[in-house]
Structures are given as C-alpha cells and as structure tokens.
C-alpha cells in the first residue's frame, strides 16, 4: 500500500493515535496537521487568542495545499479541517478519507483523561450536551466521508478495520 489516507472526525475520536499506528502498520509517514501548525506557529490556543480563528483556518488551508500533492502519507486532521469544502476537495482527490466517529459520552470521557492543552468545550456547564450539539451540527459534513466507529474499540481494532477496508 503506497497510497494516502486522511483521518478526520471530531476531537477525541482517536485521529492522532489511530493515525500514528496506521502509518506504522502501512509503512507510511504520519502527519498530524495540528502538530504541524503548532511546530510552525505556536500553540493553537495562542493562535486563536492572538490572531483569531480565521487566521488558524488559513493556516489549515496552507497546510492542506502543501500536503495535497504528496504521497505515502497518513494525515490526522484537526476536527474541522475537512469540513472546509476546499480542504476536503483537495485531499479527497488523492487520499482515502476515513471519518472516525464516537458518541458524545465517549468523546467526553477520552478528552477528559487526556493530558495536554485545556479544551474550551469542557469549560461549558454541560460539556457532554455541548459535544452532542456540535456532533449534530457537523454530522452532514462528516457524513460525506467513510465512517469508522471507534466507540468501545481499541486503537489496534480501528487500525485493523481501516487496513481491511484499504485492501
């Protein structure tokens, strides 16, 4: 397998962990778009605070354009990157796109136990409901991609399913 794979989906669905193991399994290079942006521009929370969301979305578009013509990649995207029609069009032309999915309760559980930057969604009075609302808002955008359920599954199980689908 020398093709390309993109993993998209809501935060906490396993895009980074699955992407890392999938790339290792397939012998491909793994790139996390959020990590790439942070390595060039600093922490995402600081980008949002100092430059605003639109500046961050521009950075996502730049990274997408840069990666679109490469081969031999597994790309884990930020949760909204593939909801931008231009980004989706660029990557879906040459990459097989899988949307990792999880229910709101599972997303909340995973994000709550992760180390790393504070998630603004968790500061909400009813974070599980907020996650459910956002999942609902994004459902149509995510539905355009091949779905892989990650609820109650290990990273290895999800990777094995994606590998089977790629064969």
N, CA and C of each residue as an Amber inpcrd file, in Angstrom:
protein
   501
   0.8540000  -1.1870000   0.0000000   0.0000000   0.0000000   0.0000000
   0.8880000   1.2350000   0.0000000   0.8450000   2.0040000  -1.0570000
   1.6440000   3.2190000  -1.1310000   0.7660000   4.4530000  -1.2700000
  -0.5030000   4.3120000  -1.0480000  -1.4180000   5.4280000  -1.2120000
  -1.3930000   6.3710000  -0.0390000  -2.4600000   7.1220000   0.0560000
  -2.5920000   8.1330000   1.0830000  -3.8820000   7.9230000   1.8580000
  -3.8320000   8.2460000   3.1390000  -5.0130000   8.1310000   3.9890000
  -5.1440000   9.4090000   4.8000000  -6.3770000   9.9060000   4.8950000
  -6.6910000  11.0260000   5.7720000  -7.6660000  10.5300000   6.8240000
  -7.4060000  10.9010000   8.0710000  -8.3200000  10.6170000   9.1640000
  -8.9120000  11.9440000   9.6250000 -10.2240000  12.0070000   9.6320000
 -10.9120000  13.1910000  10.1030000 -11.9180000  12.7660000  11.1580000
 -12.6150000  13.7200000  11.7240000 -13.6170000  13.4410000  12.7390000
 -13.4860000  14.4140000  13.8930000 -14.4050000  14.3170000  14.8000000
 -14.4790000  15.2070000  15.9550000 -13.2960000  14.9380000  16.8940000
 -12.9870000  15.9130000  17.7440000 -11.9340000  15.7050000  18.7430000
 -12.2760000  14.4870000  19.6030000 -11.2560000  13.8040000  20.0390000
 -11.4580000  12.6700000  20.9280000 -11.8940000  11.3890000  20.2460000
 -11.9030000  11.3610000  18.9120000 -12.2960000  10.1340000  18.2160000
 -11.1070000   9.2310000  17.9220000  -9.8940000   9.7190000  18.1930000
  -8.7080000   8.8820000  18.0480000  -7.8750000   9.1490000  16.8140000
  -8.0730000  10.2800000  16.1670000  -7.3750000  10.5500000  14.9060000
  -5.8500000  10.4580000  15.0400000  -5.3020000  11.0440000  16.0940000
  -3.8420000  11.0330000  16.2450000  -3.3210000   9.6470000  16.5950000
  -3.9320000   9.0030000  17.5570000  -3.4570000   7.6770000  17.9680000
  -3.6210000   6.6620000  16.8440000  -4.7830000   6.6760000  16.1940000
  -5.0250000   5.7580000  15.0840000  -4.0780000   6.0850000  13.9280000
  -3.9120000   7.3710000  13.6410000  -3.0340000   7.7660000  12.5390000
  -1.6150000   7.2990000  12.7300000  -1.1060000   7.4770000  13.9340000
   0.2740000   7.0630000  14.2330000   0.4510000   5.5580000  14.0020000
  -0.4530000   4.7540000  14.5470000  -0.3430000   3.2980000  14.4100000
  -0.6380000   2.8520000  12.9770000  -1.5780000   3.4920000  12.3220000
  -1.8930000   3.1360000  10.9350000  -0.6850000   3.3920000  10.0330000
  -0.0350000   4.5280000  10.2050000   1.1470000   4.8350000   9.3980000
   2.2500000   3.8050000   9.6380000   2.4540000   3.4580000  10.8960000
   3.4710000   2.4520000  11.2280000   3.1220000   1.1170000  10.5800000
   1.8610000   0.7300000  10.6650000   1.4010000  -0.5440000  10.1000000
   1.5720000  -0.5930000   8.5890000   1.2780000   0.5350000   7.9290000
   1.3380000   0.5870000   6.4650000   2.7150000   0.9860000   5.9310000
   3.6260000   1.3620000   6.8200000   4.9410000   1.8100000   6.3820000
   4.8950000   3.1730000   5.7040000   3.9980000   4.0310000   6.1670000
   3.8390000   5.3730000   5.6050000   4.2600000   6.4210000   6.6270000
   4.4230000   7.6490000   6.1700000   4.7370000   8.7660000   7.0590000
   3.4460000   9.2830000   7.6830000   3.4940000   9.6040000   8.9720000
   2.3260000  10.1470000   9.6660000   2.5170000  11.6330000   9.9020000
   1.4880000  12.4000000   9.5740000   1.4940000  13.8320000   9.8250000
   0.2000000  14.2050000  10.5220000   0.3110000  14.9270000  11.6100000
  -0.8340000  15.4860000  12.3200000  -0.8740000  16.9710000  11.9720000
  -1.9470000  17.4330000  11.3350000  -1.9790000  18.8200000  10.8620000
  -1.9120000  19.8170000  12.0130000  -2.5630000  19.5210000  13.1380000
  -2.4830000  20.4400000  14.2750000  -1.0540000  20.5350000  14.8020000
  -0.3750000  19.3990000  14.9030000   1.0170000  19.4090000  15.3650000
   1.9210000  20.1540000  14.3890000   1.6710000  19.9930000  13.0960000
   2.4640000  20.6930000  12.0820000   2.2710000  22.2060000  12.2100000
   1.0290000  22.6280000  12.3690000   0.7500000  24.0610000  12.5390000
   1.4040000  24.5810000  13.8140000   1.2930000  23.8380000  14.9080000
   1.9050000  24.2790000  16.1680000   3.4220000  24.3670000  16.0600000
   4.0420000  23.4440000  15.3250000   5.5010000  23.4780000  15.1800000
   5.9580000  24.7220000  14.4200000   5.0890000  25.2540000  13.5990000
   5.4400000  26.4320000  12.7880000   4.9770000  27.7510000  13.3970000
   3.8420000  27.7120000  14.1130000   3.2090000  28.9680000  14.5340000
   2.9500000  29.0770000  16.0350000   3.2130000  28.0210000  16.7910000
   2.9600000  28.0420000  18.2200000   1.6440000  27.3680000  18.5770000
   1.3490000  27.2960000  19.8710000   0.1450000  26.5940000  20.3410000
  -1.1400000  27.1410000  19.7160000  -2.0340000  26.2250000  19.3800000
  -3.2940000  26.5980000  18.7250000  -4.0970000  27.5640000  19.5790000
  -4.1380000  27.3250000  20.8880000  -4.8880000  28.2390000  21.7630000
  -4.3300000  29.6610000  21.6680000  -3.0120000  29.7890000  21.5480000
  -2.4020000  31.1160000  21.4180000  -2.7010000  31.7350000  20.0530000
  -2.7300000  30.8990000  19.0140000  -3.0850000  31.4040000  17.6740000
  -4.4960000  31.9730000  17.7100000  -5.4260000  31.2210000  18.3050000
  -6.8100000  31.6950000  18.4070000  -6.8690000  32.9990000  19.2000000
  -6.1420000  33.0540000  20.3130000  -6.1930000  34.2330000  21.1860000
  -5.5680000  35.4620000  20.5310000  -4.4460000  35.2770000  19.8500000
  -3.7350000  36.4380000  19.3100000  -4.1610000  36.8200000  17.8970000
  -4.5120000  35.8310000  17.0920000  -4.7910000  36.1070000  15.6770000
  -6.2210000  35.7950000  15.2580000  -6.9130000  34.9800000  16.0520000
  -8.2930000  34.6450000  15.7330000  -8.4360000  33.3320000  14.9850000
  -9.6700000  32.8380000  14.9760000  -9.9530000  31.5550000  14.3380000
  -9.6780000  31.5950000  12.8390000 -10.0270000  32.6950000  12.1700000
  -9.8410000  32.7500000  10.7140000  -8.3700000  32.6060000  10.3330000
  -7.4800000  33.1840000  11.1290000  -6.0420000  33.0260000  10.8640000
  -5.6450000  31.5520000  10.9800000  -6.1920000  30.8720000  11.9930000
  -5.9040000  29.4510000  12.1430000  -6.4410000  28.6650000  10.9510000
  -7.6620000  28.9750000  10.5010000  -8.2460000  28.2760000   9.3430000
  -7.4060000  28.5230000   8.0870000  -6.8410000  29.7160000   7.9540000
  -5.9310000  29.9960000   6.8310000  -4.6910000  29.1050000   6.9210000
  -4.1760000  28.9210000   8.1340000  -3.0200000  28.0410000   8.3230000
  -3.3840000  26.6080000   7.9330000  -4.5930000  26.1730000   8.3050000
  -5.0500000  24.8310000   7.9140000  -5.1090000  24.7060000   6.3890000
  -5.6350000  25.7370000   5.7160000  -5.7140000  25.6950000   4.2540000
  -4.3210000  25.6310000   3.6320000  -3.3660000  26.3710000   4.1940000
  -1.9920000  26.3460000   3.6850000  -1.3760000  24.9580000   3.8350000
  -1.5530000  24.3480000   5.0020000  -1.0200000  23.0090000   5.2550000
  -1.6880000  21.9940000   4.3250000  -2.9830000  22.1240000   4.1310000
  -3.7030000  21.2110000   3.2430000  -3.1520000  21.2910000   1.8250000
  -2.9760000  22.5010000   1.3320000  -2.4460000  22.6770000  -0.0200000
  -1.0450000  22.0820000  -0.1420000  -0.2470000  22.2300000   0.8970000
   1.1130000  21.7030000   0.9060000   1.1210000  20.1750000   0.8730000
   0.1990000  19.5470000   1.5920000   0.1850000  18.0890000   1.6990000
  -0.5650000  17.4040000   0.5590000  -1.4150000  18.1230000  -0.1320000
  -2.3220000  17.5210000  -1.1200000  -1.6000000  16.7830000  -2.2440000
  -0.4220000  17.2230000  -2.6170000   0.2910000  16.6040000  -3.7290000
   1.3230000  15.5630000  -3.3040000   1.4200000  15.3250000  -2.0100000
   2.3940000  14.3430000  -1.5300000   1.7940000  12.9430000  -1.5530000
   2.6490000  11.9530000  -1.4830000   2.1930000  10.5650000  -1.4320000
   2.8400000   9.8690000  -0.2400000   2.3040000   8.6990000   0.0730000
   2.8700000   7.9050000   1.1550000   2.5970000   8.4590000   2.5340000
   1.4270000   9.0870000   2.7070000   1.1050000   9.7410000   3.9740000
  -0.1550000   9.1810000   4.6240000  -0.1410000   9.2070000   5.9320000
  -1.3540000   9.1180000   6.7390000  -1.4460000  10.4670000   7.4360000
  -2.5440000  11.1840000   7.2120000  -2.7220000  12.5120000   7.7900000
  -3.8560000  12.4790000   8.7930000  -3.5680000  12.9000000  10.0070000
  -4.5950000  13.1080000  11.0300000  -4.9040000  14.5980000  11.0260000
  -6.1580000  14.9400000  10.7760000  -6.5210000  16.3520000  10.6600000
  -7.1280000  16.8840000  11.9450000  -7.1380000  18.2070000  12.0460000
  -7.9210000  18.8470000  13.0900000  -9.3890000  18.5670000  12.8160000
 -10.2060000  18.6570000  13.8400000 -11.6080000  18.2620000  13.7440000
 -12.4400000  18.9860000  12.7060000 -12.0550000  20.2090000  12.3520000
 -12.8440000  20.9460000  11.3630000 -12.1680000  21.0960000  10.0150000
 -10.9300000  20.6500000   9.8860000 -10.1980000  20.8590000   8.6390000
 -10.9500000  20.3260000   7.4290000 -11.4630000  19.1170000   7.4990000
 -12.1370000  18.5090000   6.3460000 -13.5760000  18.9900000   6.1800000
 -14.0610000  19.8210000   7.0910000 -15.3910000  20.4130000   6.9270000
 -15.3240000  21.6490000   6.0310000 -14.1130000  22.1280000   5.7610000
 -13.9040000  23.2110000   4.7960000 -13.9600000  22.5600000   3.4080000
 -14.9160000  22.9570000   2.5650000 -15.0690000  22.3020000   1.2540000
 -13.8100000  22.3260000   0.3960000 -13.0360000  23.4010000   0.4590000
 -11.8040000  23.4640000  -0.3350000 -10.7790000  22.4470000   0.1500000
 -10.6190000  22.3330000   1.4650000  -9.6980000  21.3360000   2.0240000
 -10.1580000  19.9290000   1.6670000 -11.4520000  19.6770000   1.8370000
 -11.9960000  18.3450000   1.5450000 -11.7740000  17.9840000   0.0790000
 -12.0130000  18.9360000  -0.8080000 -11.8330000  18.6870000  -2.2390000
 -10.3780000  18.3630000  -2.5670000  -9.4600000  19.1520000  -2.0210000
  -8.0410000  18.9270000  -2.2890000  -7.5820000  17.5440000  -1.8340000
  -7.9370000  17.1690000  -0.6220000  -7.4300000  15.9100000  -0.0800000
  -8.2120000  14.6950000  -0.5780000  -9.5080000  14.8190000  -0.7580000
 -10.3130000  13.6670000  -1.1720000  -9.9860000  13.2150000  -2.5920000
  -9.3850000  14.0890000  -3.3790000  -8.9960000  13.7090000  -4.7480000
  -7.9250000  12.6280000  -4.7630000  -6.9850000  12.6980000  -3.8180000
  -5.8390000  11.7940000  -3.8600000  -5.6770000  10.9330000  -2.6110000
  -6.5160000  11.1570000  -1.6200000  -6.4120000  10.4210000  -0.3610000
  -7.7070000   9.6640000  -0.1050000  -7.6040000   8.5390000   0.5280000
  -8.7800000   7.8240000   1.0140000  -9.0890000   8.4290000   2.3690000
 -10.3060000   8.9430000   2.5290000 -10.6750000   9.6720000   3.7400000
 -11.5800000   8.8090000   4.6020000 -11.1930000   8.6700000   5.8610000
 -11.9960000   7.9630000   6.8550000 -12.3520000   8.9500000   7.9580000
 -13.6120000   8.9510000   8.3390000 -14.0670000   9.7840000   9.4490000
 -14.2340000   8.9030000  10.6730000 -13.4260000   9.1530000  11.6930000
 -13.5430000   8.4000000  12.9370000 -14.6860000   8.9910000  13.7390000
 -15.5360000   8.1250000  14.2530000 -16.7390000   8.5790000  14.9500000
 -16.8070000   7.9770000  16.3450000 -17.3870000   8.7510000  17.2580000
 -17.6320000   8.2880000  18.6300000 -18.8280000   9.0750000  19.1660000
 -19.5340000   8.4900000  20.1150000 -20.6720000   9.1820000  20.7190000
 -20.1690000  10.2700000  21.6770000 -21.0630000  11.1810000  22.0260000
 -20.6900000  12.3170000  22.8760000 -20.1140000  11.8730000  24.2190000
 -20.7040000  10.8730000  24.8410000 -20.2000000  10.3960000  26.1360000
 -18.7720000   9.8680000  26.0130000 -18.5050000   9.1370000  24.9410000
 -17.1670000   8.5810000  24.7360000 -16.1640000   9.6920000  24.4330000
 -16.5420000  10.6710000  23.6220000 -15.6620000  11.8080000  23.3380000
 -15.3050000  12.5170000  24.6390000 -16.3180000  12.7930000  25.4560000
 -16.0840000  13.4800000  26.7180000 -15.1360000  12.6770000  27.6170000
 -15.3640000  11.3720000  27.7060000 -14.5120000  10.5140000  28.5330000
 -13.0670000  10.5800000  28.0540000 -12.8580000  10.4380000  26.7640000
 -11.4950000  10.4310000  26.2220000 -10.8060000  11.7780000  26.4060000
 -11.5080000  12.8500000  26.0880000 -10.9050000  14.1800000  26.1660000
 -10.6310000  14.5620000  27.6220000 -11.4720000  14.1110000  28.5220000
 -11.3070000  14.4240000  29.9490000 -10.0570000  13.7990000  30.5440000
  -9.6390000  12.6580000  30.0280000  -8.4910000  11.9640000  30.6050000
  -7.1850000  12.2690000  29.8870000  -7.2520000  12.9940000  28.7660000
  -6.0440000  13.3200000  28.0190000  -5.2640000  14.4170000  28.7130000
  -3.9450000  14.2750000  28.6690000  -3.0710000  15.3680000  29.0840000
  -2.9330000  16.3080000  27.8950000  -2.6330000  17.5350000  28.1700000
  -2.4350000  18.4780000  27.0790000  -3.2020000  19.7510000  27.3330000
  -3.3440000  20.5570000  26.2810000  -3.9930000  21.8550000  26.4600000
  -5.4520000  21.7050000  26.8740000  -5.9110000  22.6720000  27.6290000
  -7.3020000  22.6750000  28.0660000  -8.2140000  22.7750000  26.8530000
  -9.2950000  22.0380000  26.8660000 -10.2530000  22.0470000  25.7770000
 -11.3750000  23.0110000  26.1410000 -11.5910000  24.0490000  25.3500000
 -12.6460000  25.0160000  25.6600000 -14.0320000  24.3760000  25.8230000
 -14.2890000  23.3110000  25.0960000 -15.6050000  22.6590000  25.2050000
 -15.8710000  22.1340000  26.6070000 -14.8240000  21.7350000  27.3050000
 -15.0060000  21.1650000  28.6310000 -15.2990000  22.2240000  29.6810000
 -15.0960000  23.4920000  29.3480000 -15.3860000  24.5800000  30.2770000
 -16.8760000  24.9070000  30.3030000 -17.6310000  24.2950000  29.4340000
 -19.0770000  24.5100000  29.3390000 -19.7820000  23.8810000  30.5480000
 -20.9310000  24.4460000  30.9520000 -21.6790000  23.9000000  32.0990000
 -22.1420000  22.4640000  31.8540000 -22.4590000  22.1390000  30.6240000
 -22.9230000  20.8020000  30.2600000 -22.0930000  20.3090000  29.0650000
 -20.8370000  19.9000000  29.3340000 -19.9370000  19.5800000  28.2210000
 -20.4160000  18.4360000  27.3380000 -21.0290000  17.3990000  27.9130000
 -21.4900000  16.2850000  27.0780000 -22.5900000  16.7670000  26.1330000
 -23.4860000  17.6140000  26.6250000 -24.5310000  18.1540000  25.7570000
 -23.9250000  19.0520000  24.6880000 -22.9260000  19.8450000  25.0540000
 -22.2530000  20.7080000  24.0760000 -21.5820000  19.8690000  22.9960000
 -20.9270000  18.7920000  23.3860000 -20.3080000  17.8860000  22.4220000
 -21.3800000  17.2800000  21.5130000 -22.4870000  16.8300000  22.0980000
 -23.5810000  16.2550000  21.3000000 -24.1290000  17.2670000  20.3010000
 -24.2740000  18.5180000  20.7400000 -24.7710000  19.5670000  19.8380000
 -23.7990000  19.7870000  18.6730000 -22.5110000  19.8450000  18.9810000
 -21.5190000  20.0460000  17.9250000 -21.4450000  18.8470000  16.9730000
 -21.5460000  17.6480000  17.5230000 -21.5760000  16.4570000  16.6660000
 -22.7660000  16.5210000  15.7150000 -23.9000000  16.9610000  16.2270000
 -25.0960000  17.0890000  15.3980000 -24.8990000  18.1450000  14.3080000
 -24.3220000  19.2870000  14.6850000 -24.0660000  20.3630000  13.7120000
 -23.1160000  19.9080000  12.6040000 -22.1670000  19.0810000  12.9360000
 -21.1480000  18.6610000  11.9760000 -21.4850000  17.3540000  11.2690000
 -22.6070000  16.7360000  11.6340000 -22.9430000  15.4030000  11.1240000
 -22.9660000  15.3430000   9.5970000 -23.5900000  16.3020000   8.9560000
 -23.6760000  16.2740000   7.4910000 -22.2890000  16.3940000   6.8600000
 -21.4520000  17.2400000   7.4140000 -20.1010000  17.3870000   6.8750000
 -19.2840000  16.1200000   7.0330000 -19.3610000  15.5200000   8.2070000
 -18.6130000  14.2840000   8.4410000 -19.1840000  13.1200000   7.6340000
 -20.4920000  13.1420000   7.3530000 -21.1490000  12.0270000   6.6690000
 -20.6620000  11.8360000   5.2360000 -20.0180000  12.8500000   4.6670000
 -19.5400000  12.7180000   3.2860000 -18.3410000  11.7770000   3.1840000
 -17.7940000  11.3900000   4.3350000 -16.6210000  10.5260000   4.3540000
 -16.9760000   9.1490000   4.9140000 -16.1640000   8.1730000   4.5630000
 -16.3550000   6.8010000   5.0350000 -16.2140000   6.7590000   6.5580000
 -17.2280000   6.2510000   7.2370000 -17.2960000   6.2640000   8.7000000
 -16.6310000   5.0300000   9.3140000 -15.9180000   5.2640000  10.4200000
 -15.3340000   4.1810000  11.2130000 -15.6870000   4.4640000  12.6690000
 -16.5050000   3.6130000  13.2520000 -16.9180000   3.7790000  14.6480000
 -15.7680000   3.3930000  15.5630000 -15.4790000   4.2510000  16.5400000
 -14.3890000   3.9710000  17.4770000 -14.8820000   3.7080000  18.9000000
 -16.1930000   3.7940000  19.1270000 -16.7390000   3.5400000  20.4630000
 -16.3830000   2.1280000  20.9200000 -15.9110000   2.0130000  22.1560000
 -15.6200000   0.7170000  22.7790000 -14.6740000  -0.1510000  21.9450000
 -13.7420000   0.4940000  21.2360000 -12.7790000  -0.2450000  20.4230000
 -11.3820000   0.2620000  20.7330000 -10.4290000  -0.6450000  20.6450000
  -9.0460000  -0.2510000  20.8490000  -8.5120000   0.4190000  19.5830000
  -7.4170000   1.1380000  19.7380000  -6.7550000   1.7560000  18.5900000
  -6.3800000   0.6720000  17.5780000  -5.8540000  -0.4480000  18.0660000
  -5.4500000  -1.5400000  17.1720000  -6.6440000  -2.0940000  16.3970000
  -7.8070000  -2.1970000  17.0420000  -9.0060000  -2.6800000  16.3500000
  -9.4220000  -1.7280000  15.2330000  -9.3670000  -0.4340000  15.5070000
  -9.7370000   0.5630000  14.4980000  -8.7510000   0.5210000  13.3310000
  -7.4730000   0.4410000  13.6410000  -6.4510000   0.3550000  12.5920000
  -6.6780000  -0.8960000  11.7410000  -6.9430000  -2.0320000  12.3780000
  -7.1700000  -3.2720000  11.6330000  -8.3620000  -3.1310000  10.6880000
  -9.4150000  -2.4650000  11.1450000 -10.5790000  -2.2690000  10.2710000
 -10.2240000  -1.3980000   9.0740000  -9.4870000  -0.3300000   9.2990000
  -9.1020000   0.5500000   8.1850000  -8.2080000  -0.1980000   7.2000000
  -7.2670000  -0.9590000   7.7110000  -6.3860000  -1.7440000   6.8380000
  -7.2170000  -2.7110000   5.9940000  -8.1850000  -3.3810000   6.5880000
  -9.0700000  -4.2940000   5.8300000  -9.7910000  -3.5330000   4.7290000
 -10.2870000  -2.3660000   5.0220000 -11.0140000  -1.5670000   4.0370000
 -10.1050000  -1.0890000   2.9100000  -8.8440000  -0.9220000   3.1850000
  -7.9000000  -0.4630000   2.1660000  -7.4790000  -1.5710000   1.2080000
  -7.6520000  -2.8240000   1.6240000  -7.1860000  -3.9530000   0.7930000
  -8.0550000  -4.1430000  -0.4270000
